[in-house]
Amino acid sequence: MGGRHAAGPAAGHGHGHGHGQVSAEVDVRRGARTALLGALALAGVVALVGLVWLWPDRSAAAALQEEVSFQAPGVLLVDATIGSVADGRASVSIAEGPDAGARRTVDLPPEVAASGLEEGDTLRLQSPPPVDGGERTYVYFGTDRDGPLWVLAGLFVLVVLLVARWRGLLALLGLGFAGLVLLGFVLPALLTGEPGLAVGLVGSTLIMVVVLYTTHGFSVRTSAALAGTLAGLVVTALLGLVATRASRLTGFGDEAAGLLTTYVAGLDLQDVFTCALVVAGLGVLNDVTITQSSAVWELRGAAPGMSRRQLFLSGMRIGRDHIASTIYTIVFAYAGTALVLLMVLSLYGLPLGDLLATEEIGQEAVRTLVSSTGLVLAVPITTAIAVWTVPGPVGRS
């Protein structure tokens, strides 16, 4: 397959790229394909071995869940339907539990009373055990949002399927698999004391292998993107490890971290934060690497006489535009998540150095910089892998 290639509009790939209609067909060099797939197979084997080695002790995880209770024994959480709202109080009808059908009046926090609650809305109420057999009391716990959230989820799935069709369905399946890995492996492994960096790399590798091949098809083009993604994950993991230690981050960025250390003795939150850095980079790395790999393949099909150096430089010109837009995405996503915190800190009028000294802002700064650096480096790595994979220019090896 040394240097064969053909160009043609909307030609199909002979290697099952799974990208639908494309603008060019490119034959892959056998040696490059073998080396690439061999390296990815080795990475897959290492990930599977790591999965077995790091697999959490289910009995220990179950024991932790039994020891930690969200609420005290005898405390009930029940649904109640609002009849009316006035003066910061809601008249409700208890929908379940020992007082089903009874009417009660509950006080609402000011922000909840001002949130637009109406007749027919559902509240979640908390009720402690009655004292000396007396009447149960009920206090506000939360607002039931299942209806709007299910509608939004259904709208999201519908839009994905209508716009992306079969590819969208495969992406949703890949997303479901990612959720299974995070809930079934990553979280239990971290809770039972497995090393966070290793857990993050193993879980992320498994997710990316399945997500990329499921969504984009089994092909050398996808394999080049996967290789670039895994390289970017390793860079992100190592940089995150160094940055977390060097900046002396503790991992105590919010109240949840404090609760974790209360419930799970000996938990290393620095380790957990490093794992979070790896997982946080999955989405943007996937986006950038598949784009770079596809760009190189299309460039080679459209310009069969272009030298490898020219091909790399052309691919990088595309990559630089993508880098700029994706970095904005990362920074603005983190800024939006921490917007309320940033507003509070802005009121203090502290200089930047003092803000970065706080754990909350320090964590977000490290997370943003590490993810962005891994993303940027993944672009030339993926471009180089894709350029090495496709055949050379016409008349050359």
Contacts in CASP RR format, 6 or more apart in sequence:
PFRMAT RR
TARGET T0000
AUTHOR 0000-0000-0000
METHOD contacts of the structure
MODEL  1
MGGRHAAGPAAGHGHGHGHGQVSAEVDVRRGARTALLGALALAGVVALVG
LVWLWPDRSAAAALQEEVSFQAPGVLLVDATIGSVADGRASVSIAEGPDA
GARRTVDLPPEVAASGLEEGDTLRLQSPPPVDGGERTYVYFGTDRDGPLW
VLAGLFVLVVLLVARWRGLLALLGLGFAGLVLLGFVLPALLTGEPGLAVG
LVGSTLIMVVVLYTTHGFSVRTSAALAGTLAGLVVTALLGLVATRASRLT
GFGDEAAGLLTTYVAGLDLQDVFTCALVVAGLGVLNDVTITQSSAVWELR
GAAPGMSRRQLFLSGMRIGRDHIASTIYTIVFAYAGTALVLLMVLSLYGL
PLGDLLATEEIGQEAVRTLVSSTGLVLAVPITTAIAVWTVPGPVGRS
1 27 0 8 1.000
1 28 0 8 1.000
1 29 0 8 1.000
1 30 0 8 1.000
1 391 0 8 1.000
2 27 0 8 1.000
2 29 0 8 1.000
2 30 0 8 1.000
2 391 0 8 1.000
2 392 0 8 1.000
2 397 0 8 1.000
3 27 0 8 1.000
3 29 0 8 1.000
3 391 0 8 1.000
3 392 0 8 1.000
3 394 0 8 1.000
3 395 0 8 1.000
3 396 0 8 1.000
3 397 0 8 1.000
4 27 0 8 1.000
4 391 0 8 1.000
5 25 0 8 1.000
5 26 0 8 1.000
5 27 0 8 1.000
5 300 0 8 1.000
5 301 0 8 1.000
5 304 0 8 1.000
5 390 0 8 1.000
5 391 0 8 1.000
5 394 0 8 1.000
6 24 0 8 1.000
6 25 0 8 1.000
6 27 0 8 1.000
6 301 0 8 1.000
6 304 0 8 1.000
7 24 0 8 1.000
7 25 0 8 1.000
7 301 0 8 1.000
7 302 0 8 1.000
7 304 0 8 1.000
8 23 0 8 1.000
8 24 0 8 1.000
8 25 0 8 1.000
8 301 0 8 1.000
9 23 0 8 1.000
10 21 0 8 1.000
10 22 0 8 1.000
10 23 0 8 1.000
11 22 0 8 1.000
11 23 0 8 1.000
11 24 0 8 1.000
11 25 0 8 1.000
12 20 0 8 1.000
12 21 0 8 1.000
12 22 0 8 1.000
12 25 0 8 1.000
13 19 0 8 1.000
13 22 0 8 1.000
13 25 0 8 1.000
13 26 0 8 1.000
13 219 0 8 1.000
13 221 0 8 1.000
14 25 0 8 1.000
14 27 0 8 1.000
15 28 0 8 1.000
15 219 0 8 1.000
15 220 0 8 1.000
15 221 0 8 1.000
16 217 0 8 1.000
16 218 0 8 1.000
16 219 0 8 1.000
17 216 0 8 1.000
17 217 0 8 1.000
17 219 0 8 1.000
17 220 0 8 1.000
17 221 0 8 1.000
17 222 0 8 1.000
17 297 0 8 1.000
18 216 0 8 1.000
18 217 0 8 1.000
18 218 0 8 1.000
18 219 0 8 1.000
18 222 0 8 1.000
19 216 0 8 1.000
19 217 0 8 1.000
19 219 0 8 1.000
19 221 0 8 1.000
19 294 0 8 1.000
22 297 0 8 1.000
22 298 0 8 1.000
23 298 0 8 1.000
23 301 0 8 1.000
23 302 0 8 1.000
24 297 0 8 1.000
24 298 0 8 1.000
24 300 0 8 1.000
24 301 0 8 1.000
24 302 0 8 1.000
25 301 0 8 1.000
26 297 0 8 1.000
26 300 0 8 1.000
26 301 0 8 1.000
26 390 0 8 1.000
26 391 0 8 1.000
27 391 0 8 1.000
28 220 0 8 1.000
28 389 0 8 1.000
28 390 0 8 1.000
28 391 0 8 1.000
29 389 0 8 1.000
29 390 0 8 1.000
29 391 0 8 1.000
29 392 0 8 1.000
32 388 0 8 1.000
32 389 0 8 1.000
33 220 0 8 1.000
33 389 0 8 1.000
36 220 0 8 1.000
36 223 0 8 1.000
36 224 0 8 1.000
36 227 0 8 1.000
36 385 0 8 1.000
36 389 0 8 1.000
37 220 0 8 1.000
37 223 0 8 1.000
39 227 0 8 1.000
40 209 0 8 1.000
40 223 0 8 1.000
40 226 0 8 1.000
40 227 0 8 1.000
40 230 0 8 1.000
43 205 0 8 1.000
43 230 0 8 1.000
44 205 0 8 1.000
44 209 0 8 1.000
46 205 0 8 1.000
47 201 0 8 1.000
47 202 0 8 1.000
47 203 0 8 1.000
47 205 0 8 1.000
47 206 0 8 1.000
47 209 0 8 1.000
48 206 0 8 1.000
50 198 0 8 1.000
50 202 0 8 1.000
51 185 0 8 1.000
51 202 0 8 1.000
51 203 0 8 1.000
51 206 0 8 1.000
54 185 0 8 1.000
54 189 0 8 1.000
54 194 0 8 1.000
54 195 0 8 1.000
54 198 0 8 1.000
54 199 0 8 1.000
54 202 0 8 1.000
55 185 0 8 1.000
55 189 0 8 1.000
56 185 0 8 1.000
56 188 0 8 1.000
56 189 0 8 1.000
56 191 0 8 1.000
56 192 0 8 1.000
56 194 0 8 1.000
57 192 0 8 1.000
58 188 0 8 1.000
60 192 0 8 1.000
61 188 0 8 1.000
61 191 0 8 1.000
61 192 0 8 1.000
64 191 0 8 1.000
64 192 0 8 1.000
64 263 0 8 1.000
64 264 0 8 1.000
67 263 0 8 1.000
68 263 0 8 1.000
71 77 0 8 1.000
71 126 0 8 1.000
72 128 0 8 1.000
74 128 0 8 1.000
74 129 0 8 1.000
75 126 0 8 1.000
75 127 0 8 1.000
75 128 0 8 1.000
75 129 0 8 1.000
76 97 0 8 1.000
76 126 0 8 1.000
76 127 0 8 1.000
76 136 0 8 1.000
77 124 0 8 1.000
77 125 0 8 1.000
77 126 0 8 1.000
77 127 0 8 1.000
77 141 0 8 1.000
78 94 0 8 1.000
78 95 0 8 1.000
78 96 0 8 1.000
78 97 0 8 1.000
78 99 0 8 1.000
78 124 0 8 1.000
78 125 0 8 1.000
78 127 0 8 1.000
78 138 0 8 1.000
79 94 0 8 1.000
79 95 0 8 1.000
79 96 0 8 1.000
79 122 0 8 1.000
79 123 0 8 1.000
79 124 0 8 1.000
79 125 0 8 1.000
79 144 0 8 1.000
80 92 0 8 1.000
80 93 0 8 1.000
80 94 0 8 1.000
80 95 0 8 1.000
80 104 0 8 1.000
80 106 0 8 1.000
80 122 0 8 1.000
80 123 0 8 1.000
80 124 0 8 1.000
80 125 0 8 1.000
80 138 0 8 1.000
81 92 0 8 1.000
81 93 0 8 1.000
81 95 0 8 1.000
81 120 0 8 1.000
81 121 0 8 1.000
81 122 0 8 1.000
81 123 0 8 1.000
82 90 0 8 1.000
82 91 0 8 1.000
82 92 0 8 1.000
82 117 0 8 1.000
82 118 0 8 1.000
82 119 0 8 1.000
82 120 0 8 1.000
82 121 0 8 1.000
82 122 0 8 1.000
82 123 0 8 1.000
83 90 0 8 1.000
83 91 0 8 1.000
83 92 0 8 1.000
83 93 0 8 1.000
83 119 0 8 1.000
83 120 0 8 1.000
84 90 0 8 1.000
84 91 0 8 1.000
84 119 0 8 1.000
85 91 0 8 1.000
85 108 0 8 1.000
85 113 0 8 1.000
85 117 0 8 1.000
85 118 0 8 1.000
85 119 0 8 1.000
88 107 0 8 1.000
88 108 0 8 1.000
88 110 0 8 1.000
88 113 0 8 1.000
89 105 0 8 1.000
89 106 0 8 1.000
89 107 0 8 1.000
89 108 0 8 1.000
89 113 0 8 1.000
90 105 0 8 1.000
90 106 0 8 1.000
90 108 0 8 1.000
90 113 0 8 1.000
90 117 0 8 1.000
90 123 0 8 1.000
90 140 0 8 1.000
91 103 0 8 1.000
91 104 0 8 1.000
91 105 0 8 1.000
92 103 0 8 1.000
92 104 0 8 1.000
92 105 0 8 1.000
92 106 0 8 1.000
92 123 0 8 1.000
92 125 0 8 1.000
92 138 0 8 1.000
93 101 0 8 1.000
93 102 0 8 1.000
93 103 0 8 1.000
94 100 0 8 1.000
94 101 0 8 1.000
94 102 0 8 1.000
94 103 0 8 1.000
94 104 0 8 1.000
94 125 0 8 1.000
94 138 0 8 1.000
95 101 0 8 1.000
95 122 0 8 1.000
98 136 0 8 1.000
99 136 0 8 1.000
104 125 0 8 1.000
104 138 0 8 1.000
106 123 0 8 1.000
106 125 0 8 1.000
106 138 0 8 1.000
106 139 0 8 1.000
106 140 0 8 1.000
107 139 0 8 1.000
107 140 0 8 1.000
108 117 0 8 1.000
108 140 0 8 1.000
109 140 0 8 1.000
112 140 0 8 1.000
112 142 0 8 1.000
112 143 0 8 1.000
115 143 0 8 1.000
117 123 0 8 1.000
117 143 0 8 1.000
121 143 0 8 1.000
121 144 0 8 1.000
122 143 0 8 1.000
122 144 0 8 1.000
123 140 0 8 1.000
123 141 0 8 1.000
123 142 0 8 1.000
123 143 0 8 1.000
123 144 0 8 1.000
124 141 0 8 1.000
124 142 0 8 1.000
124 143 0 8 1.000
124 144 0 8 1.000
125 138 0 8 1.000
125 139 0 8 1.000
125 140 0 8 1.000
125 141 0 8 1.000
126 138 0 8 1.000
126 139 0 8 1.000
126 140 0 8 1.000
126 141 0 8 1.000
127 136 0 8 1.000
127 137 0 8 1.000
127 138 0 8 1.000
127 139 0 8 1.000
128 136 0 8 1.000
128 137 0 8 1.000
130 136 0 8 1.000
130 137 0 8 1.000
157 172 0 8 1.000
160 168 0 8 1.000
160 169 0 8 1.000
160 171 0 8 1.000
160 172 0 8 1.000
161 168 0 8 1.000
161 169 0 8 1.000
161 172 0 8 1.000
164 171 0 8 1.000
167 215 0 8 1.000
168 215 0 8 1.000
170 214 0 8 1.000
170 215 0 8 1.000
171 211 0 8 1.000
171 214 0 8 1.000
171 215 0 8 1.000
173 214 0 8 1.000
174 210 0 8 1.000
174 211 0 8 1.000
174 214 0 8 1.000
174 215 0 8 1.000
175 211 0 8 1.000
177 207 0 8 1.000
177 210 0 8 1.000
177 211 0 8 1.000
177 214 0 8 1.000
178 207 0 8 1.000
178 210 0 8 1.000
178 211 0 8 1.000
178 282 0 8 1.000
181 203 0 8 1.000
181 206 0 8 1.000
181 207 0 8 1.000
182 203 0 8 1.000
182 207 0 8 1.000
182 279 0 8 1.000
185 199 0 8 1.000
185 202 0 8 1.000
185 203 0 8 1.000
185 206 0 8 1.000
186 199 0 8 1.000
186 200 0 8 1.000
186 203 0 8 1.000
186 275 0 8 1.000
186 279 0 8 1.000
189 196 0 8 1.000
189 199 0 8 1.000
190 196 0 8 1.000
190 199 0 8 1.000
190 267 0 8 1.000
190 271 0 8 1.000
190 272 0 8 1.000
190 275 0 8 1.000
191 264 0 8 1.000
191 267 0 8 1.000
193 264 0 8 1.000
193 266 0 8 1.000
193 267 0 8 1.000
193 268 0 8 1.000
195 271 0 8 1.000
196 268 0 8 1.000
196 271 0 8 1.000
196 272 0 8 1.000
196 274 0 8 1.000
196 275 0 8 1.000
197 237 0 8 1.000
197 241 0 8 1.000
197 271 0 8 1.000
197 274 0 8 1.000
197 275 0 8 1.000
197 278 0 8 1.000
199 275 0 8 1.000
200 237 0 8 1.000
200 275 0 8 1.000
200 278 0 8 1.000
200 279 0 8 1.000
201 233 0 8 1.000
201 234 0 8 1.000
201 237 0 8 1.000
201 278 0 8 1.000
204 233 0 8 1.000
204 278 0 8 1.000
204 279 0 8 1.000
204 282 0 8 1.000
205 230 0 8 1.000
205 233 0 8 1.000
207 282 0 8 1.000
208 226 0 8 1.000
208 229 0 8 1.000
208 230 0 8 1.000
208 233 0 8 1.000
208 282 0 8 1.000
208 285 0 8 1.000
208 286 0 8 1.000
209 226 0 8 1.000
211 286 0 8 1.000
212 222 0 8 1.000
212 225 0 8 1.000
212 226 0 8 1.000
212 229 0 8 1.000
212 286 0 8 1.000
212 290 0 8 1.000
213 222 0 8 1.000
213 226 0 8 1.000
216 222 0 8 1.000
216 225 0 8 1.000
216 290 0 8 1.000
220 389 0 8 1.000
221 293 0 8 1.000
221 294 0 8 1.000
221 297 0 8 1.000
221 386 0 8 1.000
222 290 0 8 1.000
222 293 0 8 1.000
223 389 0 8 1.000
224 293 0 8 1.000
224 296 0 8 1.000
224 382 0 8 1.000
224 385 0 8 1.000
224 386 0 8 1.000
224 389 0 8 1.000
225 286 0 8 1.000
225 289 0 8 1.000
225 290 0 8 1.000
225 292 0 8 1.000
225 293 0 8 1.000
225 294 0 8 1.000
225 382 0 8 1.000
225 386 0 8 1.000
226 289 0 8 1.000
227 382 0 8 1.000
227 385 0 8 1.000
228 285 0 8 1.000
228 289 0 8 1.000
228 378 0 8 1.000
228 381 0 8 1.000
228 382 0 8 1.000
228 385 0 8 1.000
229 285 0 8 1.000
229 286 0 8 1.000
229 289 0 8 1.000
229 378 0 8 1.000
229 382 0 8 1.000
231 378 0 8 1.000
231 381 0 8 1.000
231 382 0 8 1.000
231 385 0 8 1.000
232 285 0 8 1.000
232 374 0 8 1.000
232 375 0 8 1.000
232 377 0 8 1.000
232 378 0 8 1.000
232 381 0 8 1.000
233 278 0 8 1.000
233 281 0 8 1.000
233 282 0 8 1.000
233 285 0 8 1.000
235 373 0 8 1.000
235 374 0 8 1.000
235 377 0 8 1.000
235 378 0 8 1.000
236 277 0 8 1.000
236 278 0 8 1.000
236 281 0 8 1.000
236 285 0 8 1.000
236 370 0 8 1.000
236 371 0 8 1.000
236 373 0 8 1.000
236 374 0 8 1.000
237 274 0 8 1.000
237 277 0 8 1.000
237 278 0 8 1.000
239 370 0 8 1.000
239 373 0 8 1.000
239 374 0 8 1.000
240 274 0 8 1.000
240 277 0 8 1.000
240 366 0 8 1.000
240 370 0 8 1.000
241 274 0 8 1.000
243 366 0 8 1.000
243 369 0 8 1.000
243 370 0 8 1.000
244 270 0 8 1.000
244 273 0 8 1.000
244 274 0 8 1.000
244 277 0 8 1.000
244 366 0 8 1.000
245 270 0 8 1.000
247 362 0 8 1.000
247 366 0 8 1.000
249 270 0 8 1.000
249 273 0 8 1.000
249 359 0 8 1.000
249 362 0 8 1.000
249 363 0 8 1.000
249 366 0 8 1.000
250 269 0 8 1.000
250 270 0 8 1.000
250 359 0 8 1.000
251 257 0 8 1.000
251 269 0 8 1.000
251 270 0 8 1.000
251 272 0 8 1.000
251 273 0 8 1.000
251 359 0 8 1.000
251 363 0 8 1.000
252 258 0 8 1.000
252 261 0 8 1.000
252 269 0 8 1.000
252 359 0 8 1.000
253 359 0 8 1.000
253 360 0 8 1.000
253 363 0 8 1.000
254 360 0 8 1.000
257 269 0 8 1.000
260 267 0 8 1.000
260 269 0 8 1.000
260 272 0 8 1.000
261 267 0 8 1.000
261 269 0 8 1.000
273 363 0 8 1.000
276 367 0 8 1.000
277 366 0 8 1.000
277 367 0 8 1.000
277 370 0 8 1.000
277 371 0 8 1.000
280 367 0 8 1.000
280 371 0 8 1.000
281 371 0 8 1.000
281 374 0 8 1.000
281 375 0 8 1.000
284 326 0 8 1.000
284 329 0 8 1.000
284 330 0 8 1.000
284 371 0 8 1.000
284 375 0 8 1.000
285 374 0 8 1.000
285 375 0 8 1.000
285 378 0 8 1.000
287 326 0 8 1.000
288 319 0 8 1.000
288 322 0 8 1.000
288 323 0 8 1.000
288 326 0 8 1.000
288 375 0 8 1.000
288 378 0 8 1.000
288 379 0 8 1.000
288 382 0 8 1.000
289 378 0 8 1.000
289 379 0 8 1.000
289 382 0 8 1.000
291 318 0 8 1.000
291 319 0 8 1.000
291 322 0 8 1.000
292 315 0 8 1.000
292 318 0 8 1.000
292 319 0 8 1.000
292 322 0 8 1.000
292 379 0 8 1.000
292 382 0 8 1.000
292 383 0 8 1.000
292 386 0 8 1.000
293 382 0 8 1.000
293 385 0 8 1.000
293 386 0 8 1.000
295 315 0 8 1.000
295 318 0 8 1.000
295 319 0 8 1.000
295 383 0 8 1.000
295 386 0 8 1.000
296 311 0 8 1.000
296 315 0 8 1.000
296 383 0 8 1.000
296 386 0 8 1.000
296 387 0 8 1.000
296 390 0 8 1.000
297 386 0 8 1.000
297 390 0 8 1.000
299 306 0 8 1.000
299 311 0 8 1.000
299 314 0 8 1.000
299 315 0 8 1.000
300 306 0 8 1.000
300 311 0 8 1.000
300 390 0 8 1.000
300 391 0 8 1.000
300 392 0 8 1.000
303 310 0 8 1.000
303 311 0 8 1.000
303 314 0 8 1.000
304 393 0 8 1.000
304 394 0 8 1.000
305 393 0 8 1.000
305 394 0 8 1.000
306 314 0 8 1.000
306 393 0 8 1.000
307 392 0 8 1.000
307 393 0 8 1.000
307 396 0 8 1.000
308 387 0 8 1.000
308 388 0 8 1.000
308 392 0 8 1.000
308 393 0 8 1.000
311 387 0 8 1.000
311 390 0 8 1.000
312 383 0 8 1.000
312 384 0 8 1.000
312 387 0 8 1.000
315 383 0 8 1.000
316 379 0 8 1.000
316 380 0 8 1.000
316 383 0 8 1.000
319 379 0 8 1.000
319 383 0 8 1.000
320 379 0 8 1.000
322 379 0 8 1.000
323 375 0 8 1.000
323 376 0 8 1.000
323 379 0 8 1.000
326 375 0 8 1.000
327 372 0 8 1.000
327 375 0 8 1.000
327 376 0 8 1.000
330 368 0 8 1.000
330 371 0 8 1.000
330 372 0 8 1.000
330 375 0 8 1.000
331 368 0 8 1.000
331 372 0 8 1.000
334 364 0 8 1.000
334 367 0 8 1.000
334 368 0 8 1.000
335 342 0 8 1.000
337 364 0 8 1.000
338 360 0 8 1.000
338 361 0 8 1.000
338 364 0 8 1.000
341 360 0 8 1.000
341 361 0 8 1.000
342 361 0 8 1.000
345 355 0 8 1.000
345 358 0 8 1.000
345 361 0 8 1.000
355 361 0 8 1.000
356 362 0 8 1.000
356 365 0 8 1.000
END
